């Protein structure tokens, strides 16, 4: 195999390697932009926000319950003091005695009302805690799903990155066998416009632009070992040969 033919096939291989590198890079982005994971994360965030609101509501109810509990405690202390006075025998004034009895009666009635309110609060708190528990379990389930999916995505990305690394090593080997002029033209074109730089002419069709080359122009393209330019898209162009299939098979393994 002479140098010119080797360079021609190397250009094709270089194009195929670059195409696979680009595809693997797109695959990485697609893997990372997992729609299912995005939806699960959105649901997780919504549940997390709901939990925060429920936790806030729970704290409010619990604080209110505690205030009422403290009120009962304060009333109980006042009732105890008043009853000690009532039964101490030290109060001789009838009016004062009646006032103390009335105060104890009012305080006890107030405590009964507060205790009823506290019972309602406890029912609300119990229902709220049950709801928080169920939502927390759902949150943990989603968090487990997210962690599992992210680990799987990480593994897929790592495999793709390793494949890109391998392809880049192949690229370095391939470029070392391409003469400077061809390589410079390839890299220059590739830098300006990503995509196919080297087209393959088969059955008068250019693989770079997928257009049929006019017969007159196609008849000028005869040398297997020469690099042409497509008269339609201007890309580098070589004639198809069976060795190209071997290159494709090699890169697919």
C-alpha positions in Angstrom: 0.0 0.0 0.0 1.6 3.2 -1.1 1.7 6.4 1.0 -1.0 8.3 -1.0 -3.4 5.4 -0.7 -2.7 5.1 3.0 -3.3 8.8 3.4 -6.6 8.6 1.6 -7.9 5.8 3.7 -6.5 7.5 6.8 -8.6 10.6 6.0 -11.7 8.4 5.9 -10.7 6.7 9.2 -10.1 10.1 10.7 -13.5 11.3 9.7 -15.1 8.2 11.1 -13.2 8.5 14.4 -14.2 12.2 14.7 -17.8 11.3 13.9 -17.8 8.6 16.6 -16.2 11.0 19.1 -18.9 13.6 18.4 -21.6 10.9 18.7 -20.3 9.7 22.0 -20.1 13.3 23.3 -23.8 13.7 22.3 -24.6 10.4 24.0 -23.1 11.8 27.2 -25.3 14.9 27.0 -28.3 12.7 26.3 -27.5 10.4 29.2 -27.0 13.4 31.6 -30.2 15.1 30.4 -32.3 12.2 31.5 -36.0 13.3 31.2 -37.2 10.7 33.7 -34.7 11.8 36.2 -35.6 15.4 35.7 -39.3 14.6 36.3 -38.4 12.6 39.5 -36.2 15.5 40.8 -39.1 17.9 40.1 -41.5 15.7 42.1 -38.9 15.4 44.8 -38.5 19.2 45.1 -42.3 19.6 45.2 -42.6 17.0 48.0 -39.7 18.6 49.8 -41.4 22.0 49.6 -44.7 20.5 50.9 -42.8 18.9 53.8 -41.3 22.2 54.8 -44.8 23.8 54.8 -46.2 20.9 56.9 -43.3 21.1 59.3 -44.0 24.8 59.7 -47.6 24.1 60.3 -46.7 21.4 62.8 -44.4 23.7 64.7 -47.2 26.4 64.8 -49.7 23.9 66.2 -47.3 22.5 68.7 -46.3 26.0 69.9 -50.0 26.8 70.3 -50.6 23.6 72.2 -47.7 24.4 74.4 -49.0 27.9 75.1 -52.4 26.4 76.1 -50.7 23.9 78.2 -48.8 26.6 79.9 -52.0 28.6 80.4 -53.6 25.6 82.2 -50.5 25.3 84.4 -50.7 29.0 85.3 -54.4 28.6 86.0 -53.8 25.5 88.1 -51.3 27.4 90.2 -53.7 30.3 90.7 -56.5 27.8 91.6 -54.3 26.1 94.1 -53.4 29.4 95.8 -57.0 30.6 95.9 -58.2 27.3 97.3 -55.5 27.4 100.0 -56.8 30.9 101.0 -60.4 29.6 100.9 -59.7 26.7 103.2 -57.2 28.5 105.4 -59.8 30.2 107.5 -58.0 33.5 107.4 -60.6 35.2 105.1 -63.4 36.7 107.1 -64.8 39.1 104.6 -67.8 37.6 102.9 -67.3 39.6 99.7 -63.7 38.6 99.4 -64.7 35.0 100.0 -67.3 35.1 97.2 -64.8 36.7 94.8 -62.3 34.0 95.4 -64.9 31.3 94.9 -66.0 33.0 91.7 -62.4 33.3 90.5 -61.7 29.6 91.1 -64.9 28.7 89.2 -63.9 30.9 86.3 -60.4 29.5 86.2 -61.6 25.9 86.2 -64.1 26.6 83.5 -61.4 28.3 81.4 -59.2 25.2 81.9 -62.0 22.9 80.7 -62.4 25.0 77.6 -58.6 25.1 77.0 -58.4 21.3 77.5 -61.1 20.8 74.9 -59.1 23.1 72.5 -56.0 21.1 73.3 -57.7 17.9 72.4 -58.7 19.4 69.0 -55.1 20.5 68.6 -53.8 17.0 69.4 -56.1 15.5 66.8 -54.9 18.0 64.2 -51.3 17.3 65.2 -51.7 13.5 65.0 -53.3 13.8 61.6 -50.5 16.1 60.5 -47.8 13.9 61.8 -49.3 10.9 59.8 -49.4 13.0 56.7 -45.8 14.1 57.3 -44.8 10.5 57.8 -46.4 9.4 54.5 -44.8 12.2 52.5 -41.4 11.6 54.2 -41.6 8.0 53.1 -42.4 9.1 49.5 -39.5 11.6 49.6 -37.1 8.9 50.8 -38.4 6.6 48.0 -37.8 9.3 45.4 -34.4 10.1 46.9 -33.4 6.4 46.6 -34.6 6.4 42.9 -32.6 9.6 42.2 -29.4 8.2 43.8 -29.8 4.9 41.9 -30.4 6.7 38.6 -27.5 9.1 39.1 -25.2 6.2 39.9 -26.3 4.5 36.7 -25.9 7.7 34.7 -22.4 8.1 36.2 -21.5 4.6 35.1 -22.8 5.2 31.6 -21.0 8.5 31.3 -17.7 6.9 32.6 -18.0 4.2 29.9 -18.6 6.7 27.2 -15.8 8.9 28.4 -13.5 5.9 28.3 -14.6 5.2 24.8 -13.9 8.7 23.8 -10.5 8.4 25.3 -9.8 5.3 23.3 -11.1 7.0 20.1 -8.8 10.0 20.7 -5.8 7.6 21.0 -6.8 6.1 17.7 -7.1 9.5 16.3 -3.6 10.4 17.3 -2.3 7.3 15.6 -4.3 8.0 12.5 -3.2 11.6 12.2 0.4 10.7 12.5 0.1 8.8 9.1 -1.6 11.7 7.2 0.6 14.1 5.2 0.7 17.6 6.5 -1.2 19.2 3.7 -4.2 16.8 3.9 -4.2 17.0 7.7 -4.1 20.8 7.7 -6.9 21.0 5.3 -9.0 18.5 7.3 -8.4 20.3 10.6 -9.0 23.7 9.1 -12.3 22.7 7.6 -13.3 20.7 10.7 -12.6 23.7 12.9 -14.8 26.1 10.8 -17.7 23.8 10.4 -18.3 20.7 12.5 -19.6 17.7 10.6 -18.5 15.6 7.7 -15.2 16.9 6.2 -14.4 13.9 4.0 -17.0 12.6 1.7 -17.0 9.2 0.0 -18.2 9.0 -3.6 -20.3 5.9 -4.2 -22.7 5.5 -7.2 -22.0 9.1 -8.0 -23.4 10.3 -4.6 -21.2 12.3 -2.2 -21.7 11.1 1.4 -20.9 14.6 2.7 -23.8 16.4 1.1 -25.9 13.4 0.0 -26.2 14.8 -3.5 -25.6 13.1 -6.8 -22.7 14.6 -8.7 -23.3 15.4 -12.3 -22.0 12.7 -14.7 -19.5 15.0 -16.3 -17.9 15.9 -13.0 -18.2 12.3 -11.7 -16.2 11.0 -14.7 -13.3 13.2 -13.7 -13.1 11.4 -10.3 -11.3 8.1 -11.2 -8.1 7.8 -9.1 -8.7 5.7 -6.0 -5.6 7.1 -4.3 -6.4 10.8 -4.9 -8.3 13.3 -2.8 -10.8 15.3 -4.8 -13.2 18.1 -3.9 -16.9 17.6 -4.2 -18.1 20.0 -7.0 -21.4 20.5 -5.0 -20.3 20.9 -1.3 -16.6 21.5 -1.7 -15.7 18.9 0.9 -12.8 16.6 0.5 -13.8 13.6 -1.5 -12.5 10.1 -2.2 -13.8 7.1 -4.1 -15.4 4.3 -2.3 -13.5 1.0 -1.8 -14.1 -2.2 0.1 -11.4 -1.3 2.7 -13.7 1.4 4.0 -16.0 -1.4 5.3 -13.1 -2.9 7.1 -12.4 0.5 8.8 -16.1 0.7 9.9 -16.0 -2.8 11.3 -12.7 -2.0 13.1 -14.2 1.1 14.8 -17.4 -0.7 15.8 -15.6 -3.3 17.8 
